[in-house]
Amino acid sequence: MQLDARLQAVADFVEPGSRVADVGTDHAYLSVALVESGKARFVIATDKNPGPCEAARRSLRALGHSDRIEVRLGDGLLTLVPGEADTLCLAGMGGSLMERILVARPEVVAAAKMLILQPQSAAADLRAWLYGQAWHIADENLALADGRLYEIIKALPGSRPCPSPLMLAIGPKLWEKKPPYLKEHIEALIFQARRVAAGMERSRSAKESSRYLAVKERISELEAKLKW
């Protein structure tokens, strides 16, 4: 199974021999790739919609992986029993939704050894949430697929000091590693912050607020990180 750069970056963080939950599996492409590569001994592929589940089952029947990949219809982690999966992969959804999925089954999360998360949005908030839940970021990467840049986060259990708000936005391990596309990633964060500032500048009260000053300071901080 050939994955795009986004899902391949997720797969790269999976440790060999893992028991994986592929949450929001869609067509089970990630699940199949993990089994075929030997990364996963077994995968539980879950999706809350019947259509993707049936598409996944068709793919598995065609490829002959039904004995090592089980497709379950259900919302998030609700179909899992604690300890069934030591690695939880959540990709292709917003960071806020990921938080809700993880909060809904704390016993499943507590039994896991690794979280691999690819948030489509709110990555900074998700990072902060992880540190607040006694998880920490062990590694991160960036992937470019279909013209869009994606952040991939590998988190392990264990309390660590929470990074600064700026590092939560950039990604502490991304800044430490300086992978390809880091400058593009920071430039995208600057673009987003400038859009927020421009919107606030249309209102006198907003422009005079402390939040506006904080946004302008964040832009300056991010611009300073473009030079290393």
Secondary structure as GFF3:
##gff-version 3
##sequence-region A 1 228
A	DSSP	alpha_helix	5	12	.	.	.	ID=ss1
A	DSSP	beta_strand	18	23	.	.	.	ID=ss2
A	DSSP	alpha_helix	29	37	.	.	.	ID=ss3
A	DSSP	beta_strand	40	47	.	.	.	ID=ss4
A	DSSP	alpha_helix	50	63	.	.	.	ID=ss5
A	DSSP	beta_strand	69	73	.	.	.	ID=ss6
A	DSSP	beta_strand	87	93	.	.	.	ID=ss7
A	DSSP	alpha_helix	95	104	.	.	.	ID=ss8
A	DSSP	alpha_helix	106	110	.	.	.	ID=ss9
A	DSSP	beta_strand	114	119	.	.	.	ID=ss10
A	DSSP	alpha_helix	123	132	.	.	.	ID=ss11
A	DSSP	beta_strand	135	145	.	.	.	ID=ss12
A	DSSP	beta_strand	148	157	.	.	.	ID=ss13
A	DSSP	alpha_helix	165	170	.	.	.	ID=ss14
A	DSSP	alpha_helix	172	177	.	.	.	ID=ss15
A	DSSP	alpha_helix	182	200	.	.	.	ID=ss16
A	DSSP	alpha_helix	204	207	.	.	.	ID=ss17
A	DSSP	alpha_helix	210	224	.	.	.	ID=ss18
###
